Amino acid sequence: MNTAQGHYEVEEATYAEDYVWVAGEEVEGRAIEEVIHPWRAGYERWLEDQKLHPELQEWLEIRALS
């Protein structure tokens, strides 16, 4: 089995985070979970925000129907 050496870098955008694979660099000192799933921290923050602001989700759904 061939494995690629590299890591993801996070690039912040206005409304999102972009995860870019950078090949050929070592990832020592970083948690394997962060290397394999770099999007997880942002996703968990989003989930928490949804729990704190359920009215936003409702508003978005109503707006989408209009």
HUFENBEL-V144005 format. One record per residue. N is the residue number from 0. RES is the residue in three letters. PSI is psi in whole degrees, -180 to 180 (999 if undefined). OMEGA is omega in radians with two decimals (NA if undefined). Layout:
BEGIN
n = [N N]
res = [RES RES]
psi = [PSI PSI]
omega = [OMEGA OMEGA]
END
This chain:
BEGIN
n = [0 1 2 3 4 5 6 7 8 9 10 11 12 13 14 15 16 17 18 19 20 21 22 23 24 25 26 27 28 29 30 31 32 33 34 35 36 37 38 39 40 41 42 43 44 45 46 47 48 49 50 51 52 53 54 55 56 57 58 59 60 61 62 63 64 65]
res = [MET ASN THR ALA GLN GLY HIS TYR GLU VAL GLU GLU ALA THR TYR ALA GLU ASP TYR VAL TRP VAL ALA GLY GLU GLU VAL GLU GLY ARG ALA ILE GLU GLU VAL ILE HIS PRO TRP ARG ALA GLY TYR GLU ARG TRP LEU GLU ASP GLN LYS LEU HIS PRO GLU LEU GLN GLU TRP LEU GLU ILE ARG ALA LEU SER]
psi = [130 136 140 134 135 -169 168 144 142 127 121 134 177 -47 11 174 136 131 117 127 127 111 152 12 150 152 28 146 -1 146 140 -35 -40 -35 -44 -40 71 -19 -13 -42 -44 -39 -42 -38 -41 -44 -44 -41 -38 -37 -36 -27 63 -24 -27 -45 -43 -44 -43 -39 -43 -42 -40 -30 -22 999]
omega = [3.09 3.06 3.13 3.04 3.13 3.13 3.06 2.97 -3.12 3.06 -3.12 3.04 -3.09 -3.06 -3.07 3.01 3.12 -3.13 -3.07 3.11 3.08 -3.07 2.96 3.12 3.14 3.13 -3.12 3.08 3.12 3.12 -3.12 3.12 3.12 3.14 -3.08 -3.09 -3.08 -3.12 -3.00 -3.11 3.10 3.12 3.13 3.06 3.13 3.11 3.11 3.12 3.11 3.11 -3.11 -3.05 -3.13 3.13 3.09 3.11 3.12 3.12 3.13 3.12 3.11 3.14 -3.12 3.14 -3.10 NA]
END
